[in-house]
């Protein structure tokens, strides 16, 4: 009798564990309505802001976010990037050239900064 009682208890424990983690169990997973509302929100805005900036060699351009959020293309040797703190980056113009610096702002909009560096 004790042996059959153990078998029944173990099978109930296994069954309850399997039913808890089954895909049909919606109580273990967040509701489908909240999943749909998250998926409907845009990940990033499709709007782009283009800024044309002229700098002279030696000028400094500050940014209030980390250097890891930038994409720099063009004459990358024309600027020097210095991250002064985790959320503050300074770009210094060191030689003439054209550089494009792009990043996403807090609204998710793409900001493209076309920088022309002259003497």
N, C-alpha and C positions, 0 to 999 in steps of 0.2 A: 504494500500500500504506500509506504513512504517513497519507494522508487517511482511509482506511477505519479505521485503527487509532485516530485521533483521534475519529471519530464513535462508535466502539464504546466508547471510554473515557468520552466525555461522556454517552452514554446510560446507561452503568452508574452514573456519578456521580449523574445525575438520578434514576434508579430507586432507588438506595440512599437518597438524601435523602427522596424521597417515601415510601418504605416506613418510614423512621424516624419520620416524623411522622403516619403514618396512624392513624385511630382504632382499628383492629384490633390495633395493636401495643401489647400490654400492658406490655412492658418499659420503654417510654418514659414511661408513665403509672403512677402508683402503683397497687398491686393493688386489685381491687374489694372485697376483704375489709376493708381499712383504710378505704375510703370508706364502707362500710356501718356500721362501728362508729362512725364520726364522726357519721353522720346519725342514728343511734339515740339518741345522747346528747341530753338536753333542752338547749335554748339557754338558757332561763331557768326558774327554778322558778315554779310556779303559787302557791306559798304567799305570803301577805301578812302582814306584821306591822304592827299598828296601835298607835301610841303617842299618848296624849293628854297634852299638856304644857301647863302653865300658866306664863306668864312675866309679869313686870312690865316696864313701860317702863324701858329702860336695861339690862335683863339681856342677857347674851351667851350664845349657844349655839354651841359649837365642833363642827366636822366635820373628820374626817381625810381628806378627798378634795377634788378640785377642784370649783369652783362649776358647771362645765359638766355635772356629773352630776346636778344637782338639777332638779326640776320644782316650781315654786312657783305655787300658785293661791290664790284668795281675795283678801283685802285686802293686795295686794302692797306697798302703801305703808306698811304697819305695821312692816315690817322693812327693815333695811339689810344688804346682803350685801357682805362684804369678803374678798377672797381674799388672804391674807397670804403664802402661798408656793404653789408648784404643787400641793401635796397637802394644804393646810390652809386651810379656809374658816371664817370667823366670821360668825354672823348676830346682829345686834343689834336688839332690839325698840325702835322709836322712837315708836310711837303705838298706842293700843288697837285691837283688831280680832281677826279670826280668819284664820289662814293655814294652808294645808296644804302641807307640804314632803314630797315623795316622791323616793325614789332606790332603787337596787338595792344590796344589801350584797354582800360578797365571795362569798357562797353563791348569789347570783342571786335571792334573795328580795326581794320588793317591800316596802320600809319606808315606811309612811305615817305622818307625824308631824303630828297635828292640834294646832296651837298656838293657845291663847287668850291674848291679851295684854291685861292690865288695868293700871290705875294702881297 
